[in-house]
């Protein structure tokens, strides 16, 4: 861990923001259903399994195919007040909500963006089941703007109008079936993206606050937890470009960026230490050993559950990693935690 403050300019931090916020309009983006969430038991449920399809170029998205191979089913929940056949993907989308278009156009002009000549609805592949169609509808409204945050000009790359996703309510059948409520599906969202010109965690929080204030000034955005989320794109030299999705609270942004920088710096240090020890990618052999018998009396709940199901516990030797797996990358998160996330 780093005991002295990080010099983010010296580190070379670059950060960009993507802000998403629900619009306070009378109906969803592609139907006349009201943008309301329900807490009662669902009136309608239906079971689906998403399947990968070829694009216009004849290609299959590898991520979609990977998810398909898991064999997961999606149980969708709905009520008649907030959902219709459009959300169920049993009916074509209706004409786009022009009130939502006007709100995004207003916010875009407040950020000095240039509206596009024509608005075209596009598709973004969705592979987690949060959209019954297997894709999200989105459209570009404006490009190339800027806002002032203090004395600095922050370039705004684009403003989009898109539909929100269904909300996950749980799993069943040991994770083989995922439950989603489609009341949120189709609620209009504005998305605005900055250029990666943010160079400190505190500046990231200040820029997010400035954008949020502009969106609120339209008088047409929803408020409250779950109506806004910030995606953070964080990178440092010799590290990786990481997108941290769904930060709900403004006050957490600076901490999230700070911790991600610490994590990447810690991984770079470990990489350099391994190089000093003569460890190369070729040194690590993917030779797995069955160690199930050693864990027959384990008190680990995760491993205990697997052993009770007659599953296999495998181990691999990390040559040269002595003393490194316990090294803390950020508070409460070690290299071992990082490796377990991949496992």
MARNUFI-330834 format. One record per residue (C-alpha): residue in three letters; x negated, y negated, z negated. Coordinates in steps of 0.1 Angstrom, whole numbers. Each point is the difference from the previous one (the first is absolute). Layout:
% MARNUFI-330834
resn:c1:c2:c3
Ala:X:Y:Z
...
//
This chain:
% MARNUFI-330834
resn:c1:c2:c3
Unk:0:0:0
Unk:-10:-36:6
Unk:-8:-19:-33
Unk:-7:-33:18
Unk:25:-20:21
Unk:0:9:37
Unk:-12:-26:24
Unk:26:5:27
Unk:-17:-23:25
Unk:-32:20:-4
Unk:19:33:2
Unk:16:-11:33
Unk:36:6:-10
Unk:27:-5:27
Unk:37:3:-7
Unk:31:-5:20
Unk:36:1:-11
Unk:33:14:14
Unk:30:-13:-19
Unk:34:17:4
Unk:32:-14:-14
Unk:37:9:4
Unk:22:-26:16
Unk:32:-12:-17
Unk:24:3:29
Unk:35:14:2
Unk:-8:33:17
Unk:-27:24:10
Unk:-22:-5:30
Unk:18:23:25
Unk:35:5:-15
Unk:26:-18:-19
Unk:-5:18:-33
Unk:-7:-23:-30
Unk:-36:2:-14
Unk:11:15:-34
Unk:-16:28:-21
Unk:22:24:-19
Unk:-6:18:-33
Unk:29:25:0
Unk:-2:36:13
Unk:-2:1:38
Unk:32:5:19
Unk:-18:15:30
Unk:-31:22:2
Unk:-16:16:31
Unk:-32:20:5
Unk:-25:-7:27
Unk:-35:11:11
Unk:-20:-25:20
Unk:-18:14:30
Unk:-29:-15:20
Unk:8:-10:36
Unk:-21:-12:29
Unk:-5:-37:6
Unk:5:-16:34
Unk:-36:10:8
Unk:7:36:-8
Unk:-20:-1:-33
Unk:10:14:-34
Unk:-9:-21:-31
Unk:-25:23:-20
Unk:12:-14:-33
Unk:37:7:9
Unk:-10:35:10
Unk:-19:6:-32
Unk:30:-11:-21
Unk:23:23:21
Unk:-23:30:-8
Unk:7:-4:-37
Unk:36:12:6
Unk:15:-27:-22
Unk:37:-7:3
Unk:17:-34:-7
Unk:33:-2:-19
Unk:16:-34:7
Unk:26:-16:-23
Unk:25:-26:9
Unk:33:-17:-8
Unk:25:-15:24
Unk:-4:-36:-12
Unk:-37:-5:8
Unk:-6:25:28
Unk:15:10:33
Unk:-8:23:30
Unk:-28:-24:11
Unk:-21:8:-32
Unk:8:37:5
Unk:-14:-2:35
Unk:33:13:14
Unk:8:-33:18
Unk:-21:-24:20
Unk:-11:-32:-17
Unk:23:-30:3
Unk:-12:-34:13
Unk:-27:-16:-22
Unk:11:-22:-29
Unk:-6:-35:14
Unk:2:-16:-35
Unk:-30:21:-10
Unk:-18:-11:32
Unk:6:-37:-9
Unk:-13:5:-35
Unk:-33:15:12
Unk:-2:-27:27
Unk:5:-27:-26
Unk:-27:14:-23
Unk:-24:4:30
Unk:4:-37:9
Unk:-7:-9:-36
Unk:-33:18:4
Unk:-8:-18:32
Unk:4:31:22
Unk:9:1:37
Unk:32:19:7
Unk:-2:27:27
Unk:18:-5:33
Unk:21:32:-4
Unk:7:22:-29
Unk:-3:37:7
Unk:8:28:-25
Unk:-28:25:-3
Unk:-5:33:-19
Unk:-26:9:-26
Unk:-3:37:-8
Unk:11:9:-36
Unk:-11:35:-12
Unk:12:1:-36
Unk:37:4:5
Unk:9:-35:-11
Unk:17:-7:33
Unk:25:24:15
Unk:-11:-8:35
Unk:-37:8:-6
Unk:-10:-36:8
Unk:5:-36:-12
Unk:14:-27:22
Unk:-20:-32:0
Unk:-3:-31:21
Unk:-25:-28:3
Unk:15:-35:-5
Unk:-30:-23:-1
Unk:-38:-1:2
Unk:-31:-21:-8
Unk:8:-23:-28
Unk:-16:-14:-32
Unk:8:-12:-35
Unk:-20:-21:-25
Unk:-10:15:-33
Unk:-18:-26:-20
Unk:-26:-15:24
Unk:-2:31:21
Unk:18:9:32
Unk:12:36:1
Unk:7:13:35
Unk:34:18:3
Unk:-2:27:27
Unk:36:9:5
Unk:36:2:-14
Unk:21:31:6
Unk:36:9:-6
Unk:5:37:-9
Unk:23:24:-18
Unk:-7:12:-35
Unk:-3:37:-7
Unk:21:24:-20
Unk:-9:2:-37
Unk:-13:32:-15
Unk:20:14:-29
Unk:-18:32:-8
Unk:-10:35:11
Unk:14:35:-4
Unk:-8:36:9
Unk:-36:-5:-13
Unk:-6:-29:22
Unk:12:16:32
Unk:31:-23:2
Unk:-3:-37:-4
Unk:30:-22:-9
Unk:5:-34:16
Unk:29:-25:-4
Unk:8:-18:33
Unk:17:-30:-16
Unk:-33:-20:3
Unk:-7:13:35
Unk:6:-28:25
Unk:-1:-30:-23
Unk:-18:-28:19
Unk:-36:-7:-11
Unk:-23:-28:10
Unk:-37:10:3
Unk:-27:-26:2
Unk:-37:7:4
Unk:-31:-21:-7
Unk:-34:2:16
Unk:-27:17:-22
Unk:-14:-33:-12
Unk:6:5:-37
Unk:-33:3:-19
Unk:9:6:-37
Unk:27:17:-21
Unk:13:-32:-14
Unk:3:-16:35
Unk:20:31:11
Unk:25:-7:-28
Unk:2:-37:8
Unk:7:6:37
Unk:27:26:-8
Unk:16:-26:-23
Unk:-1:-27:27
Unk:17:23:25
Unk:26:11:-25
Unk:8:-36:-7
Unk:6:-7:37
Unk:22:30:4
Unk:21:-11:-31
Unk:3:-35:15
Unk:20:15:29
Unk:27:8:-26
Unk:6:33:18
Unk:-22:26:-17
Unk:10:24:-27
Unk:-16:-2:-35
Unk:-9:26:-26
Unk:-20:32:-3
Unk:2:21:31
Unk:9:-28:24
Unk:-36:-10:7
Unk:-33:18:4
Unk:-35:-10:9
Unk:-24:22:20
Unk:-37:-8:-5
Unk:-27:7:25
Unk:-33:0:-18
Unk:-35:6:14
Unk:-37:-5:-9
Unk:-31:6:21
Unk:-12:36:-1
Unk:34:9:-15
Unk:33:7:17
Unk:31:-19:11
Unk:27:11:-25
Unk:36:-9:1
Unk:17:-1:-34
Unk:37:2:5
Unk:30:-11:-20
Unk:-14:-23:-27
Unk:33:-13:-15
Unk:-12:-26:-25
Unk:-18:-32:9
Unk:-21:1:-32
Unk:-15:34:9
Unk:-15:-11:33
Unk:-33:-14:-13
Unk:-5:31:-23
Unk:8:24:29
Unk:-26:-17:23
Unk:-26:-2:-28
Unk:4:37:-8
Unk:-2:10:36
Unk:-33:-19:4
Unk:-14:17:-31
Unk:11:34:14
Unk:-17:-5:33
Unk:-32:-15:-16
Unk:-1:30:-23
Unk:3:24:29
Unk:-28:-18:18
Unk:-22:3:-30
Unk:7:37:-2
Unk:-8:4:37
Unk:-33:-17:-5
Unk:-8:22:-31
Unk:8:32:20
Unk:-23:-12:28
Unk:-28:-5:-26
Unk:6:36:-11
Unk:-4:12:35
Unk:37:10:4
Unk:14:-3:35
Unk:34:10:15
Unk:-17:32:13
Unk:-11:9:-36
Unk:37:4:-10
Unk:12:34:10
Unk:38:6:1
Unk:-5:34:-17
Unk:30:6:-23
Unk:0:25:-28
Unk:31:16:-16
Unk:-2:-9:-37
Unk:36:8:-9
Unk:-10:25:-27
Unk:-20:-27:-19
Unk:32:-20:-4
Unk:24:26:-12
Unk:1:-16:-35
Unk:-3:-36:12
Unk:19:-28:-18
Unk:1:-22:30
Unk:36:-4:10
Unk:-8:-4:37
Unk:-22:31:2
Unk:23:19:-24
Unk:29:-5:23
Unk:-19:12:31
Unk:-13:31:-19
Unk:35:9:-12
Unk:12:-1:36
Unk:-28:25:10
Unk:-18:-27:20
Unk:-38:-1:4
Unk:-24:-24:-17
Unk:-30:-7:22
Unk:-33:-17:-9
Unk:-28:-15:21
Unk:-35:-9:-10
Unk:-9:-37:1
Unk:-38:3:2
Unk:-18:-31:-12
Unk:31:-16:-16
Unk:-11:6:-36
Unk:11:-29:-22
Unk:19:-17:28
Unk:36:14:-1
Unk:5:-16:-34
Unk:-12:-34:12
Unk:27:-26:-4
Unk:9:-19:32
Unk:26:-23:-16
Unk:18:2:-33
Unk:15:34:-6
Unk:-12:13:34
Unk:-31:21:6
Unk:-16:16:30
Unk:16:33:-11
Unk:34:-18:2
Unk:-9:-12:36
Unk:-8:36:10
Unk:31:14:-16
Unk:22:-24:20
Unk:-14:15:32
Unk:3:35:-13
//
